[in-house]
Amino acid sequence: MSRLAARISPSQQKRPLLDLLPDQGTWTEEEYLWLTDHTQRLVEFTDGFLEVLPMPTDRHQSILEFLFLLFRAHVTPRGGKVHVAAFRVRLRSGQFREPDHLLLLDAKDPRRQDRFWTGADLILEVVSKDNPERDLIQKRNEYARAKIPEYWIVNPLTETILVFQLKGTRYRKTGEYPRGTQAASVLLPGFSVKVAEVFDAD
């Protein structure tokens, strides 16, 4: 049992929840995992700090569902696996993210674990308007350090899709796709998607 689980006993349930939670900066990985096992909210973790992500909008979810079906149709028959949020990926010791999509080329890849994955071959994020830099800059750098081979940024604010391929320790942009074009993967030969259909998904 985690320190967090042990602290919330039946006799304490009437106390305000925030009084029972560890302070920011003091969370352990196991406490973070315990918390996210018991909530439907998207919560990410970096070096003892939690970040609660905003509740997705209808448009955000429509885009995710549309792309998930396309990725799954392409990857599953080839022996791969794709997940849609919420699911955790451990990027390094002390850091977990919950990407919108994460994909492995091989469903038997040892990084595919039951409670969380320890890496991925492709990660996709849909930009949220509350903090665009989180997906455009911060997570791009984190996923590169975690050696994720391909990163997609789907940006409803500009209606563009950015595709990045890992080169050494940094991402190189392989394409910036607006409406009227098709976004293509380097990692998945033959996979592309019409950008207009993504942003018109209902």
N, C-alpha and C positions, 0 to 999 in steps of 0.2 A: 504494500500500500504506500502511495506517495505521501510526502509530508503534507501536501494540500488536502488529500482525501482524509488523512487522519485528523486534520484540524477542523473539518466540518462534520461534527458529530450531531446526532439528533437533538441533543440538549442545546446546541448552539444555533439551530435553524432559525430562531426568531431574531438573532442578531443580524444587522445589516451585512449583506454579502461582502461588501468592500472591506469591512473590518476583518474579514477572515482571510482575504487573499494576500499573498506575498506582495511586498512593495515592488514597484518597477525597478528593474536592475538586479533583483535578487531571485527571479524565477529560475528554476532548474529545467533541463530538458524534460525530465519525467513529469514535473508539475505541468508544464505546457502540454505534454501529450495527454495527461489526465484531463486537463481542462477541455481540450478540443475533442476528447472522446465523449464529453458530456454536454456539448453545445452544438447548435446548428449554425452558429455564426462563423464567418471566416476570420481566423486569428492567426497571425504570423509571429515569429519569434526570432530575436537576434540578441545574443549575448545577455540574457537575463531580462530583456525588455519585450513586452507584448505590443503588437499593433493590431487593433481591431479594425477590419476593413469595412467599408460601407456596404449596406445591403444592396445587392444588385438590382438594377432597374429591369423593367420588362424588355426594353430594347437590348440591353446587355445580355439577358438570358436568351432572347430570340437569336441573336448572333451566335452565341455559344452553342445552342442546340443545332443550328444549321451547320456550323463547322464541324461539330462532333460527329454528326452523321456522315459527312464527307470523309473525314479522316478515318473513321471506323471502317467504312466501306472499302477504303483503299488499303488500310494496314492489316486488318484482321485476316483476310484471306491469305496474306503473305506471312502470317505467323506472328504479327506484332500485337501490341496492346496499347489502347489509348484510354485515358480517364478524363473526366470532366470534373470541375470543382464541385464539392470540396474534397480534396485529398491532399495529404501532406507529402512534401519531398524534403529530405534532409540534404542541404547543400554542403554543409561542413559541420564540424563540431560546434554546437552553439547556434546553429541557424536552420530554421525551417521556413519554407514558403508554401503557400497553397495556390499554385498556378490555376488559371482558368482551364487549360488543357496541358496534359503531359503525356508523352508517348515513348514507348520502347519499340524498337524494331523487332525484337525477339521477346515473345511473351515469357520465355523461360530464362530471361536475363536474371542473374543473381541480384541485381539491384532492385528487382521487383519483390518487395517484401509485403507482408500482410498489413502491418500497421502504418507503414509509410514506405516510400521508395527512397533509395539512397543515390539517386541520379536519374537522368532521363536522356533520350536522344534528341527530343524536340520538346520545347516548351512554348506555349502561346499565352499571351495576356491580352485582354481587351481593356483599353485605356478607360479609366474612370475619371469623370470630370472633377472630382474632389481634389485629386492630386496627380495630374498627368505625368509629372516628373518621376513618380514612383515606378511606373512601367517603362517610360522612355529612357531614363538615365540610371536610376538606382538599381532596378532589377536587371537591367541589361548588363551592368558591371558585375553584379552578383552571379548571374548565370554564366557569364564568361569565366569568372574565377572558378566556378564549379565545373567547368569544362563541358557545358551542355552544347552539343555540336551545332544546333540550329535553334534560333529564337525568332518567333513571329510576334509582331506588335500590331494588333488590329485597333485602329484609332477611329472611333465614331465621330470624334470632334472634327477631324479633317477628312473623314471618309477615305482613308488610305490604309494600306497594309504594308508594313515594313518587314522584310525578311533579312535576317542576319546569319552568316555562317562563321563559325569559330575558326580563326587563323592564328595559331600560336596561343597567345593568352588573351587576345582581343577579338571582338566581332568585326567582321567586314560586311558592310551592307551589300547584299546581292541584288536587291531590288526595292523600289518604292513604287507601289502600285495604286493609282487612283481609279476612280470609276472609269469604265470603258476599257479596262485592261484585265488581265488574268494574273493573279499572284501565283508564283510557282515555287516549289520546294527544290532545294539542291539535294537534300538528304533522301527524298522520296521521288525517284525518277518517275515521270509521268503524272505526278500529282500537281494539279493547278485548280484554281477556283476563280470564278468571275467575281470581281470586287463588287460590282453593282448588286449582285444577288446576295452577297453577304450583308450589305447595309440595308437592303430592302427586305430582309428576312422578317417574317411575321409569325 
